[in-house]
Amino acid sequence: MKDYIIVGAGLAGSCLAYRLEKSGKSFVLYDDGSQEASKVAGGFMNPVILKRFTLAWKADEQLEKAYSFYGDMEDHLGKKFLGPLEVYRRFSSAEEQNNWFAAADKPRLAPYLDTKLVSGVNKHIPGKYSFGKVLGTSRIDPRYLLDSYSAHLQEKKCLKNDTFEYYEMHILDAGVEYKGIRAKKVIFCEGFGLLNNPFFNYLPLRGNKGEYIIIKAPGLDLEVGVKSSIFIFPAGGDHYAVGATYSNTDKTPGPTKAAREELVEKLRDLITVDFEVIDQVAGLRPSTIDRRPLVGRHPEHLNLYTCNGFGSRGILLAPTISEQLLDFIEKDTPLDPETDISRFTKKWYNKN
Ligand SMILES: Cc1cc2nc3c(=O)[nH]c(=O)nc-3n(C[C@H](O)[C@H](O)[C@H](O)COP(=O)(O)OP(=O)(O)OC[C@H]3O[C@@H](n4cnc5c(N)ncnc54)[C@H](O)[C@@H]3O)c2cc1C
């Protein structure tokens, strides 16, 4: 009898698995590579929404936990996937500059927004207005983190590279049985794939597609991240990642020509050197109608749980939310009512 089955080895499922491993619980983790959001994520450890200069939901509280969680994981795996990355916001108007100063006056934002503006960060990124530095930023390489952790679980024989077939799961009085494996509890973490889950697909997951292009720009020589209408950051050597797009209508998994053209056009407005697009990646952000995670216990099947709805903020949310869900299951600590799926009953969803 295992303690847990986890379905999905994105940020949600992997952070849960790591917490279970640290607390000595047994588990099997299933992943079939059908969703890519976590692997293609930019990976920024930054609590500020740089479009509007506001704080993402409870992000300052999540930041500290994320640093200690990922740092601990690095030590455990003997891999380095977290590193500093300076990030600058390029202003496109005097009004934006004023908004930056107004935001920097607010006590919860002040630690993250430098009020000493700079006139330039790179000679190939001209700006009519100045640039504001975001303080204390770092970046996780999410693909490296997830691949490293999967390899570790593979060695421990806890990972199955298979699709979890919901109709093969039998619900027992004290847990579940799935293809010969018995487990006390199942936590579903399929990201946008939740829509295929017959137990939880009543939840209002919307999905928002995001794409990045990877460019080669030998003349650029940029060592920092720059955010304007798009974000550009170094991706090793003379390669840079540029993105991301946001689409609420396209729910297809792969890269699109429309996104590439949009990003190339915006990039031409941002940098003045030649570049070549060498790759493109896409993923579906598991966004929700109220922009809050979807966490908790199934209303009827009490050994089934979900951990989902991280939208565009999985990097900071995953360490905090995974802890809250396991405290709820193991210690009966109430969930944050803003994330608890009990806010959406089946009845509620049928009506809406
Ligand atoms: C282009 C882009 C850029 C982003 N940038 C950032 C960023 O900079 N910072 C940030 O915080 N967030 C960012 N995000 C958002 C972030 O990626 C998500 O919030 C997060 O990855 C969601 O993680 P998840 O584990 O819930 O879902 P996913 O990453 O989608 O993982 C779900 C996993 O479940 C597996 N799965 C699904 N169904 C099954 C099944 N039946 N059987 C077995 N396995 C299954 C899938 O293969 C997948 O591995 C970005 C997203 C995109 C698309």
The ligand as a Gaussian input file, in Angstrom:
#p B3LYP/6-31G(d) Opt

LIG

0 1
 C        4.995000      30.329000     -22.027000
 C        4.787000      30.257000     -20.535000
 C        5.586000      31.008000     -19.690000
 C        5.418000      30.951000     -18.297000
 N        6.252000      31.665000     -17.495000
 C        6.102000      31.595000     -16.142000
 C        7.000000      32.286000     -15.271000
 O        7.943000      32.945000     -15.697000
 N        6.785000      32.202000     -13.933000
 C        5.755000      31.461000     -13.411000
 O        5.592000      31.424000     -12.192000
 N        4.915000      30.771000     -14.202000
 C        5.057000      30.828000     -15.560000
 N        4.197000      30.146000     -16.365000
 C        3.076000      29.419000     -15.736000
 C        3.515000      28.093000     -15.167000
 O        4.150000      27.398000     -16.192000
 C        2.313000      27.311000     -14.621000
 O        1.695000      28.043000     -13.610000
 C        2.758000      25.968000     -14.030000
 O        3.704000      25.384000     -14.840000
 C        1.619000      24.994000     -13.853000
 O        2.157000      23.803000     -13.333000
 P        1.280000      22.483000     -13.192000
 O        2.159000      21.461000     -12.613000
 O        0.005000      22.799000     -12.499000
 O        0.847000      22.104000     -14.700000
 P        1.710000      21.521000     -15.912000
 O        3.022000      22.145000     -16.008000
 O        0.805000      21.603000     -17.103000
 O        1.946000      20.004000     -15.529000
 C        0.953000      19.017000     -15.624000
 C        1.639000      17.690000     -15.831000
 O        0.660000      16.653000     -15.798000
 C        0.940000      15.709000     -16.813000
 N       -0.329000      15.021000     -17.132000
 C       -1.513000      15.584000     -17.503000
 N       -2.456000      14.632000     -17.633000
 C       -1.867000      13.446000     -17.329000
 C       -2.328000      12.095000     -17.264000
 N       -3.609000      11.758000     -17.487000
 N       -1.448000      11.126000     -16.953000
 C       -0.153000      11.414000     -16.692000
 N        0.331000      12.691000     -16.720000
 C       -0.519000      13.684000     -17.026000
 C        1.518000      16.553000     -17.944000
 O        2.330000      15.800000     -18.804000
 C        2.342000      17.586000     -17.180000
 O        3.678000      17.192000     -16.986000
 C        4.371000      30.150000     -17.755000
 C        3.566000      29.382000     -18.596000
 C        3.778000      29.411000     -19.979000
 C        2.921000      28.557000     -20.859000

